């Protein structure tokens, strides 16, 4: 089948999109990806496994208009024109929409051309969007009140041919609250690929860079929802026991959050290192160079409590101790598998205690990662579901 994956961000570096594209391509499907374009990126790029179409979009369109998509038609209308142009040339069998917002546009093409609609839910979008920084400004709250993402989510997930959830509790949530047909919703955890996350794929230069430090590591989006301030505020007390302790952050900072402001407030600016967004192929090296990895978001939403962040799997498969918050599914996964320990959300005191406990080897850990699920295992549901979609086209 000819598949168009629709992505409302830049590509790369979305690893889930790339893993799915590669896996589907390996099974004989032709995969196209449409995404936003950075200045240095090519508008059209053909790789061995998939084709990328990149569109130029202003910051106003990507952020402001997308936020008001359920109020004004401009955002959806532009995306309809973009996809219409591509579909006229390639005649896609499947529109695979990554994340919720463009599901309505996908359904428009399903009705118009009879193609299949796949809604790939990277997160519990309607629950997540309400907690973002831009939706909690004065203007953002007005927009949020006028935008019923829960109703939208219910409607278009039910109108799709296949819904993909990242965790079983999220799938169960959709089944219970949205009454989606059980046979058309699957779980595909965003687990790491063993092709990238293995101990042969290590850059010794990165290991040597941090060999004299005790590294507390975080990878991913850097914003107010990630619990990063908990680790930074714990650092002064940690350094009393571990003088060479440092926090290393890899990812993109989402304003207005500013980790350096917190670091300055606690007098640890020199001990918080920001590496920026790194290529995924280098991420195993940073994890390998670390002593502890963490993700401690406030456990205040279904989106957090019913999913396991990709970074948790990445930390685990590289065999590093993990500190998580009391977000239910991540806490259970980490502690039941003896991969690490949980703390109460926002407790810098507990973060300090657990870090020192790891340092003193007081926490029993599972030394084997051989039984952890990898992408090569997780992707089977996706491949099987696409086979069924293809069969239904015959």
TORKOL-4160 file (C-alpha; in steps of 0.2 Angstrom, whole numbers, padded with zeros to 4 digits, m for minus):
394
<pt num="1" X="0000" Y="0000" Z="0000"/>
<pt num="2" X="0005" Y="0018" Z="m0002"/>
<pt num="3" X="0005" Y="0027" Z="0014"/>
<pt num="4" X="0006" Y="0045" Z="0018"/>
<pt num="5" X="0011" Y="0049" Z="0036"/>
<pt num="6" X="0006" Y="0066" Z="0042"/>
<pt num="7" X="0017" Y="0075" Z="0055"/>
<pt num="8" X="0014" Y="0092" Z="0062"/>
<pt num="9" X="0032" Y="0094" Z="0067"/>
<pt num="10" X="0050" Y="0093" Z="0059"/>
<pt num="11" X="0056" Y="0077" Z="0053"/>
<pt num="12" X="0068" Y="0070" Z="0058"/>
<pt num="13" X="0070" Y="0068" Z="0074"/>
<pt num="14" X="0054" Y="0059" Z="0078"/>
<pt num="15" X="0060" Y="0042" Z="0082"/>
<pt num="16" X="0043" Y="0034" Z="0083"/>
<pt num="17" X="0038" Y="0040" Z="0065"/>
<pt num="18" X="0054" Y="0034" Z="0058"/>
<pt num="19" X="0053" Y="0017" Z="0067"/>
<pt num="20" X="0036" Y="0014" Z="0060"/>
<pt num="21" X="0041" Y="0020" Z="0042"/>
<pt num="22" X="0056" Y="0009" Z="0042"/>
<pt num="23" X="0046" Y="m0006" Z="0048"/>
<pt num="24" X="0031" Y="m0004" Z="0036"/>
<pt num="25" X="0044" Y="m0001" Z="0022"/>
<pt num="26" X="0052" Y="m0017" Z="0026"/>
<pt num="27" X="0036" Y="m0026" Z="0024"/>
<pt num="28" X="0034" Y="m0020" Z="0006"/>
<pt num="29" X="0023" Y="m0004" Z="0009"/>
<pt num="30" X="0028" Y="0012" Z="0000"/>
<pt num="31" X="0029" Y="0026" Z="0014"/>
<pt num="32" X="0029" Y="0045" Z="0012"/>
<pt num="33" X="0030" Y="0057" Z="0026"/>
<pt num="34" X="0025" Y="0075" Z="0025"/>
<pt num="35" X="0032" Y="0087" Z="0039"/>
<pt num="36" X="0037" Y="0105" Z="0042"/>
<pt num="37" X="0053" Y="0111" Z="0034"/>
<pt num="38" X="0068" Y="0119" Z="0043"/>
<pt num="39" X="0078" Y="0131" Z="0033"/>
<pt num="40" X="0092" Y="0119" Z="0030"/>
<pt num="41" X="0081" Y="0104" Z="0026"/>
<pt num="42" X="0077" Y="0098" Z="0008"/>
<pt num="43" X="0059" Y="0101" Z="0003"/>
<pt num="44" X="0059" Y="0083" Z="m0005"/>
<pt num="45" X="0071" Y="0069" Z="0000"/>
<pt num="46" X="0071" Y="0051" Z="m0005"/>
<pt num="47" X="0079" Y="0039" Z="0007"/>
<pt num="48" X="0081" Y="0020" Z="0004"/>
<pt num="49" X="0066" Y="0017" Z="0014"/>
<pt num="50" X="0054" Y="0032" Z="0013"/>
<pt num="51" X="0051" Y="0048" Z="0004"/>
<pt num="52" X="0050" Y="0065" Z="0014"/>
<pt num="53" X="0040" Y="0080" Z="0008"/>
<pt num="54" X="0043" Y="0095" Z="0019"/>
<pt num="55" X="0032" Y="0111" Z="0019"/>
<pt num="56" X="0037" Y="0128" Z="0024"/>
<pt num="57" X="0026" Y="0135" Z="0038"/>
<pt num="58" X="0028" Y="0151" Z="0048"/>
<pt num="59" X="0030" Y="0150" Z="0067"/>
<pt num="60" X="0013" Y="0159" Z="0067"/>
<pt num="61" X="0005" Y="0145" Z="0057"/>
<pt num="62" X="0013" Y="0131" Z="0067"/>
<pt num="63" X="0010" Y="0137" Z="0084"/>
<pt num="64" X="m0004" Y="0151" Z="0084"/>
<pt num="65" X="m0015" Y="0144" Z="0071"/>
<pt num="66" X="m0014" Y="0126" Z="0076"/>
<pt num="67" X="m0019" Y="0131" Z="0094"/>
<pt num="68" X="m0035" Y="0139" Z="0087"/>
<pt num="69" X="m0039" Y="0124" Z="0075"/>
<pt num="70" X="m0055" Y="0120" Z="0083"/>
<pt num="71" X="m0061" Y="0138" Z="0083"/>
<pt num="72" X="m0055" Y="0145" Z="0065"/>
<pt num="73" X="m0054" Y="0134" Z="0049"/>
<pt num="74" X="m0037" Y="0141" Z="0043"/>
<pt num="75" X="m0026" Y="0128" Z="0050"/>
<pt num="76" X="m0036" Y="0113" Z="0043"/>
<pt num="77" X="m0039" Y="0121" Z="0027"/>
<pt num="78" X="m0021" Y="0124" Z="0023"/>
<pt num="79" X="m0017" Y="0106" Z="0027"/>
<pt num="80" X="m0031" Y="0100" Z="0016"/>
<pt num="81" X="m0023" Y="0109" Z="0002"/>
<pt num="82" X="m0005" Y="0102" Z="0006"/>
<pt num="83" X="m0012" Y="0084" Z="0006"/>
<pt num="84" X="m0023" Y="0086" Z="m0009"/>
<pt num="85" X="m0008" Y="0091" Z="m0019"/>
<pt num="86" X="0002" Y="0076" Z="m0014"/>
<pt num="87" X="m0013" Y="0064" Z="m0016"/>
<pt num="88" X="m0016" Y="0070" Z="m0034"/>
<pt num="89" X="0002" Y="0065" Z="m0038"/>
<pt num="90" X="0003" Y="0048" Z="m0028"/>
<pt num="91" X="m0015" Y="0042" Z="m0024"/>
<pt num="92" X="m0012" Y="0036" Z="m0007"/>
<pt num="93" X="m0021" Y="0021" Z="0000"/>
<pt num="94" X="m0019" Y="0026" Z="0019"/>
<pt num="95" X="m0017" Y="0042" Z="0028"/>
<pt num="96" X="m0008" Y="0039" Z="0044"/>
<pt num="97" X="m0010" Y="0054" Z="0055"/>
<pt num="98" X="0002" Y="0056" Z="0069"/>
<pt num="99" X="m0006" Y="0064" Z="0085"/>
<pt num="100" X="m0024" Y="0070" Z="0086"/>
<pt num="101" X="m0025" Y="0087" Z="0078"/>
<pt num="102" X="m0026" Y="0083" Z="0059"/>
<pt num="103" X="m0038" Y="0068" Z="0062"/>
<pt num="104" X="m0052" Y="0079" Z="0055"/>
<pt num="105" X="m0042" Y="0082" Z="0039"/>
<pt num="106" X="m0038" Y="0064" Z="0037"/>
<pt num="107" X="m0056" Y="0060" Z="0038"/>
<pt num="108" X="m0060" Y="0073" Z="0025"/>
<pt num="109" X="m0049" Y="0063" Z="0013"/>
<pt num="110" X="m0056" Y="0046" Z="0018"/>
<pt num="111" X="m0073" Y="0052" Z="0013"/>
<pt num="112" X="m0067" Y="0060" Z="m0003"/>
<pt num="113" X="m0056" Y="0046" Z="m0009"/>
<pt num="114" X="m0060" Y="0031" Z="0001"/>
<pt num="115" X="m0043" Y="0029" Z="0008"/>
<pt num="116" X="m0040" Y="0021" Z="0025"/>
<pt num="117" X="m0038" Y="0033" Z="0040"/>
<pt num="118" X="m0025" Y="0028" Z="0054"/>
<pt num="119" X="m0025" Y="0039" Z="0069"/>
<pt num="120" X="m0008" Y="0036" Z="0079"/>
<pt num="121" X="m0010" Y="0043" Z="0096"/>
<pt num="122" X="0007" Y="0047" Z="0103"/>
<pt num="123" X="m0001" Y="0053" Z="0119"/>
<pt num="124" X="m0018" Y="0056" Z="0127"/>
<pt num="125" X="m0019" Y="0072" Z="0117"/>
<pt num="126" X="m0035" Y="0080" Z="0125"/>
<pt num="127" X="m0029" Y="0077" Z="0142"/>
<pt num="128" X="m0011" Y="0083" Z="0138"/>
<pt num="129" X="m0016" Y="0099" Z="0129"/>
<pt num="130" X="m0024" Y="0107" Z="0144"/>
<pt num="131" X="m0008" Y="0106" Z="0154"/>
<pt num="132" X="0004" Y="0114" Z="0142"/>
<pt num="133" X="0011" Y="0131" Z="0146"/>
<pt num="134" X="0004" Y="0140" Z="0131"/>
<pt num="135" X="m0014" Y="0134" Z="0136"/>
<pt num="136" X="m0012" Y="0141" Z="0153"/>
<pt num="137" X="m0009" Y="0159" Z="0149"/>
<pt num="138" X="m0023" Y="0171" Z="0150"/>
<pt num="139" X="m0026" Y="0170" Z="0131"/>
<pt num="140" X="m0023" Y="0151" Z="0131"/>
<pt num="141" X="m0036" Y="0148" Z="0144"/>
<pt num="142" X="m0049" Y="0157" Z="0133"/>
<pt num="143" X="m0044" Y="0146" Z="0118"/>
<pt num="144" X="m0044" Y="0131" Z="0128"/>
<pt num="145" X="m0062" Y="0134" Z="0134"/>
<pt num="146" X="m0068" Y="0136" Z="0117"/>
<pt num="147" X="m0059" Y="0121" Z="0110"/>
<pt num="148" X="m0067" Y="0104" Z="0115"/>
<pt num="149" X="m0053" Y="0092" Z="0111"/>
<pt num="150" X="m0062" Y="0078" Z="0121"/>
<pt num="151" X="m0077" Y="0079" Z="0109"/>
<pt num="152" X="m0066" Y="0080" Z="0094"/>
<pt num="153" X="m0055" Y="0066" Z="0100"/>
<pt num="154" X="m0070" Y="0055" Z="0103"/>
<pt num="155" X="m0078" Y="0059" Z="0086"/>
<pt num="156" X="m0063" Y="0056" Z="0074"/>
<pt num="157" X="m0055" Y="0041" Z="0083"/>
<pt num="158" X="m0072" Y="0033" Z="0080"/>
<pt num="159" X="m0072" Y="0038" Z="0062"/>
<pt num="160" X="m0055" Y="0031" Z="0059"/>
<pt num="161" X="m0051" Y="0013" Z="0052"/>
<pt num="162" X="m0037" Y="0010" Z="0065"/>
<pt num="163" X="m0032" Y="0019" Z="0081"/>
<pt num="164" X="m0014" Y="0016" Z="0088"/>
<pt num="165" X="m0011" Y="0019" Z="0107"/>
<pt num="166" X="0006" Y="0019" Z="0115"/>
<pt num="167" X="0001" Y="0009" Z="0131"/>
<pt num="168" X="m0013" Y="m0003" Z="0136"/>
<pt num="169" X="m0021" Y="0008" Z="0149"/>
<pt num="170" X="m0023" Y="0022" Z="0136"/>
<pt num="171" X="m0031" Y="0009" Z="0124"/>
<pt num="172" X="m0043" Y="0004" Z="0138"/>
<pt num="173" X="m0047" Y="0022" Z="0142"/>
<pt num="174" X="m0052" Y="0025" Z="0124"/>
<pt num="175" X="m0062" Y="0008" Z="0124"/>
<pt num="176" X="m0071" Y="0013" Z="0140"/>
<pt num="177" X="m0074" Y="0032" Z="0137"/>
<pt num="178" X="m0076" Y="0033" Z="0118"/>
<pt num="179" X="m0083" Y="0016" Z="0114"/>
<pt num="180" X="m0071" Y="0013" Z="0100"/>
<pt num="181" X="m0073" Y="m0004" Z="0092"/>
<pt num="182" X="m0061" Y="m0016" Z="0101"/>
<pt num="183" X="m0055" Y="m0024" Z="0085"/>
<pt num="184" X="m0049" Y="m0007" Z="0077"/>
<pt num="185" X="m0038" Y="m0001" Z="0092"/>
<pt num="186" X="m0021" Y="m0008" Z="0095"/>
<pt num="187" X="m0006" Y="m0004" Z="0107"/>
<pt num="188" X="0011" Y="m0001" Z="0100"/>
<pt num="189" X="0023" Y="0004" Z="0114"/>
<pt num="190" X="0036" Y="0016" Z="0109"/>
<pt num="191" X="0050" Y="0005" Z="0113"/>
<pt num="192" X="0068" Y="0007" Z="0107"/>
<pt num="193" X="0076" Y="m0002" Z="0093"/>
<pt num="194" X="0090" Y="m0014" Z="0097"/>
<pt num="195" X="0098" Y="m0008" Z="0080"/>
<pt num="196" X="0102" Y="0008" Z="0089"/>
<pt num="197" X="0101" Y="0004" Z="0108"/>
<pt num="198" X="0115" Y="m0008" Z="0110"/>
<pt num="199" X="0132" Y="m0007" Z="0119"/>
<pt num="200" X="0141" Y="m0008" Z="0102"/>
<pt num="201" X="0134" Y="0008" Z="0097"/>
<pt num="202" X="0144" Y="0019" Z="0109"/>
<pt num="203" X="0154" Y="0034" Z="0105"/>
<pt num="204" X="0170" Y="0033" Z="0117"/>
<pt num="205" X="0172" Y="0052" Z="0115"/>
<pt num="206" X="0156" Y="0055" Z="0124"/>
<pt num="207" X="0160" Y="0042" Z="0137"/>
<pt num="208" X="0177" Y="0051" Z="0140"/>
<pt num="209" X="0169" Y="0068" Z="0141"/>
<pt num="210" X="0160" Y="0063" Z="0157"/>
<pt num="211" X="0171" Y="0050" Z="0165"/>
<pt num="212" X="0176" Y="0061" Z="0180"/>
<pt num="213" X="0158" Y="0066" Z="0184"/>
<pt num="214" X="0143" Y="0058" Z="0192"/>
<pt num="215" X="0130" Y="0061" Z="0178"/>
<pt num="216" X="0111" Y="0062" Z="0182"/>
<pt num="217" X="0104" Y="0062" Z="0164"/>
<pt num="218" X="0088" Y="0067" Z="0156"/>
<pt num="219" X="0083" Y="0066" Z="0137"/>
<pt num="220" X="0067" Y="0073" Z="0129"/>
<pt num="221" X="0057" Y="0088" Z="0128"/>
<pt num="222" X="0062" Y="0101" Z="0142"/>
<pt num="223" X="0047" Y="0110" Z="0148"/>
<pt num="224" X="0037" Y="0113" Z="0164"/>
<pt num="225" X="0028" Y="0096" Z="0163"/>
<pt num="226" X="0044" Y="0085" Z="0164"/>
<pt num="227" X="0048" Y="0087" Z="0183"/>
<pt num="228" X="0066" Y="0094" Z="0178"/>
<pt num="229" X="0065" Y="0107" Z="0192"/>
<pt num="230" X="0064" Y="0093" Z="0205"/>
<pt num="231" X="0081" Y="0086" Z="0200"/>
<pt num="232" X="0089" Y="0103" Z="0198"/>
<pt num="233" X="0083" Y="0109" Z="0215"/>
<pt num="234" X="0089" Y="0093" Z="0223"/>
<pt num="235" X="0107" Y="0096" Z="0216"/>
<pt num="236" X="0114" Y="0107" Z="0230"/>
<pt num="237" X="0110" Y="0093" Z="0243"/>
<pt num="238" X="0116" Y="0079" Z="0231"/>
<pt num="239" X="0133" Y="0088" Z="0229"/>
<pt num="240" X="0136" Y="0088" Z="0248"/>
<pt num="241" X="0137" Y="0069" Z="0246"/>
<pt num="242" X="0143" Y="0068" Z="0228"/>
<pt num="243" X="0153" Y="0083" Z="0224"/>
<pt num="244" X="0156" Y="0079" Z="0206"/>
<pt num="245" X="0137" Y="0076" Z="0202"/>
<pt num="246" X="0130" Y="0085" Z="0187"/>
<pt num="247" X="0114" Y="0085" Z="0178"/>
<pt num="248" X="0115" Y="0083" Z="0159"/>
<pt num="249" X="0100" Y="0088" Z="0148"/>
<pt num="250" X="0098" Y="0083" Z="0130"/>
<pt num="251" X="0082" Y="0089" Z="0121"/>
<pt num="252" X="0073" Y="0105" Z="0115"/>
<pt num="253" X="0069" Y="0118" Z="0128"/>
<pt num="254" X="0050" Y="0123" Z="0126"/>
<pt num="255" X="0048" Y="0141" Z="0132"/>
<pt num="256" X="0044" Y="0149" Z="0143"/>
<pt num="257" X="0052" Y="0136" Z="0154"/>
<pt num="258" X="0070" Y="0140" Z="0158"/>
<pt num="259" X="0080" Y="0126" Z="0167"/>
<pt num="260" X="0095" Y="0139" Z="0169"/>
<pt num="261" X="0084" Y="0151" Z="0179"/>
<pt num="262" X="0081" Y="0137" Z="0191"/>
<pt num="263" X="0099" Y="0132" Z="0191"/>
<pt num="264" X="0104" Y="0150" Z="0195"/>
<pt num="265" X="0091" Y="0151" Z="0209"/>
<pt num="266" X="0099" Y="0136" Z="0217"/>
<pt num="267" X="0117" Y="0140" Z="0214"/>
<pt num="268" X="0121" Y="0125" Z="0203"/>
<pt num="269" X="0123" Y="0134" Z="0186"/>
<pt num="270" X="0140" Y="0126" Z="0183"/>
<pt num="271" X="0133" Y="0108" Z="0187"/>
<pt num="272" X="0118" Y="0109" Z="0174"/>
<pt num="273" X="0124" Y="0105" Z="0157"/>
<pt num="274" X="0113" Y="0107" Z="0142"/>
<pt num="275" X="0118" Y="0097" Z="0126"/>
<pt num="276" X="0103" Y="0103" Z="0115"/>
<pt num="277" X="0094" Y="0091" Z="0104"/>
<pt num="278" X="0105" Y="0077" Z="0099"/>
<pt num="279" X="0104" Y="0064" Z="0085"/>
<pt num="280" X="0096" Y="0048" Z="0091"/>
<pt num="281" X="0111" Y="0038" Z="0086"/>
<pt num="282" X="0121" Y="0047" Z="0099"/>
<pt num="283" X="0108" Y="0045" Z="0113"/>
<pt num="284" X="0114" Y="0027" Z="0118"/>
<pt num="285" X="0131" Y="0035" Z="0121"/>
<pt num="286" X="0125" Y="0049" Z="0133"/>
<pt num="287" X="0114" Y="0036" Z="0142"/>
<pt num="288" X="0130" Y="0024" Z="0144"/>
<pt num="289" X="0140" Y="0039" Z="0150"/>
<pt num="290" X="0127" Y="0042" Z="0164"/>
<pt num="291" X="0126" Y="0035" Z="0182"/>
<pt num="292" X="0107" Y="0038" Z="0184"/>
<pt num="293" X="0093" Y="0043" Z="0172"/>
<pt num="294" X="0077" Y="0051" Z="0177"/>
<pt num="295" X="0060" Y="0057" Z="0172"/>
<pt num="296" X="0049" Y="0064" Z="0186"/>
<pt num="297" X="0034" Y="0073" Z="0179"/>
<pt num="298" X="0019" Y="0078" Z="0191"/>
<pt num="299" X="0007" Y="0063" Z="0191"/>
<pt num="300" X="m0008" Y="0074" Z="0189"/>
<pt num="301" X="m0016" Y="0068" Z="0173"/>
<pt num="302" X="m0022" Y="0052" Z="0164"/>
<pt num="303" X="m0010" Y="0056" Z="0150"/>
<pt num="304" X="0005" Y="0054" Z="0162"/>
<pt num="305" X="m0002" Y="0040" Z="0173"/>
<pt num="306" X="m0008" Y="0029" Z="0159"/>
<pt num="307" X="0008" Y="0029" Z="0148"/>
<pt num="308" X="0026" Y="0025" Z="0148"/>
<pt num="309" X="0037" Y="0038" Z="0141"/>
<pt num="310" X="0049" Y="0032" Z="0127"/>
<pt num="311" X="0064" Y="0038" Z="0137"/>
<pt num="312" X="0060" Y="0025" Z="0151"/>
<pt num="313" X="0062" Y="0011" Z="0139"/>
<pt num="314" X="0078" Y="0019" Z="0132"/>
<pt num="315" X="0086" Y="0021" Z="0149"/>
<pt num="316" X="0081" Y="0003" Z="0154"/>
<pt num="317" X="0087" Y="m0006" Z="0138"/>
<pt num="318" X="0104" Y="0002" Z="0141"/>
<pt num="319" X="0104" Y="m0005" Z="0159"/>
<pt num="320" X="0104" Y="0012" Z="0169"/>
<pt num="321" X="0096" Y="0015" Z="0185"/>
<pt num="322" X="0080" Y="0025" Z="0184"/>
<pt num="323" X="0071" Y="0038" Z="0195"/>
<pt num="324" X="0053" Y="0041" Z="0190"/>
<pt num="325" X="0039" Y="0050" Z="0199"/>
<pt num="326" X="0024" Y="0042" Z="0206"/>
<pt num="327" X="0015" Y="0042" Z="0189"/>
<pt num="328" X="0007" Y="0025" Z="0190"/>
<pt num="329" X="0011" Y="0015" Z="0174"/>
<pt num="330" X="0030" Y="0021" Z="0174"/>
<pt num="331" X="0031" Y="0018" Z="0193"/>
<pt num="332" X="0025" Y="0000" Z="0191"/>
<pt num="333" X="0036" Y="m0004" Z="0176"/>
<pt num="334" X="0052" Y="0003" Z="0184"/>
<pt num="335" X="0049" Y="m0005" Z="0201"/>
<pt num="336" X="0041" Y="m0021" Z="0196"/>
<pt num="337" X="0056" Y="m0025" Z="0184"/>
<pt num="338" X="0069" Y="m0018" Z="0197"/>
<pt num="339" X="0075" Y="m0005" Z="0185"/>
<pt num="340" X="0075" Y="0009" Z="0198"/>
<pt num="341" X="0064" Y="0018" Z="0210"/>
<pt num="342" X="0050" Y="0031" Z="0211"/>
<pt num="343" X="0048" Y="0047" Z="0221"/>
<pt num="344" X="0034" Y="0058" Z="0226"/>
<pt num="345" X="0031" Y="0070" Z="0212"/>
<pt num="346" X="0040" Y="0087" Z="0215"/>
<pt num="347" X="0049" Y="0080" Z="0230"/>
<pt num="348" X="0067" Y="0086" Z="0229"/>
<pt num="349" X="0071" Y="0078" Z="0246"/>
<pt num="350" X="0066" Y="0061" Z="0239"/>
<pt num="351" X="0076" Y="0064" Z="0223"/>
<pt num="352" X="0091" Y="0068" Z="0234"/>
<pt num="353" X="0089" Y="0053" Z="0245"/>
<pt num="354" X="0086" Y="0041" Z="0230"/>
<pt num="355" X="0101" Y="0048" Z="0221"/>
<pt num="356" X="0112" Y="0045" Z="0236"/>
<pt num="357" X="0105" Y="0028" Z="0238"/>
<pt num="358" X="0110" Y="0023" Z="0221"/>
<pt num="359" X="0127" Y="0031" Z="0223"/>
<pt num="360" X="0129" Y="0020" Z="0239"/>
<pt num="361" X="0123" Y="0004" Z="0230"/>
<pt num="362" X="0108" Y="0003" Z="0242"/>
<pt num="363" X="0095" Y="m0001" Z="0229"/>
<pt num="364" X="0093" Y="m0018" Z="0222"/>
<pt num="365" X="0093" Y="m0018" Z="0203"/>
<pt num="366" X="0090" Y="m0030" Z="0189"/>
<pt num="367" X="0106" Y="m0032" Z="0180"/>
<pt num="368" X="0099" Y="m0041" Z="0165"/>
<pt num="369" X="0090" Y="m0031" Z="0151"/>
<pt num="370" X="0088" Y="m0046" Z="0139"/>
<pt num="371" X="0070" Y="m0048" Z="0143"/>
<pt num="372" X="0065" Y="m0030" Z="0140"/>
<pt num="373" X="0053" Y="m0027" Z="0125"/>
<pt num="374" X="0061" Y="m0019" Z="0110"/>
<pt num="375" X="0054" Y="m0011" Z="0095"/>
<pt num="376" X="0057" Y="m0027" Z="0085"/>
<pt num="377" X="0044" Y="m0035" Z="0097"/>
<pt num="378" X="0032" Y="m0021" Z="0099"/>
<pt num="379" X="0029" Y="m0017" Z="0080"/>
<pt num="380" X="0021" Y="m0034" Z="0077"/>
<pt num="381" X="0004" Y="m0027" Z="0081"/>
<pt num="382" X="0006" Y="m0013" Z="0068"/>
<pt num="383" X="0012" Y="m0024" Z="0054"/>
<pt num="384" X="m0003" Y="m0036" Z="0057"/>
<pt num="385" X="m0015" Y="m0022" Z="0057"/>
<pt num="386" X="m0009" Y="m0015" Z="0041"/>
<pt num="387" X="m0010" Y="m0032" Z="0033"/>
<pt num="388" X="m0028" Y="m0032" Z="0038"/>
<pt num="389" X="m0031" Y="m0015" Z="0031"/>
<pt num="390" X="m0022" Y="m0020" Z="0014"/>
<pt num="391" X="m0033" Y="m0036" Z="0014"/>
<pt num="392" X="m0049" Y="m0025" Z="0016"/>
<pt num="393" X="m0043" Y="m0015" Z="0001"/>
<pt num="394" X="m0044" Y="m0030" Z="m0011"/>
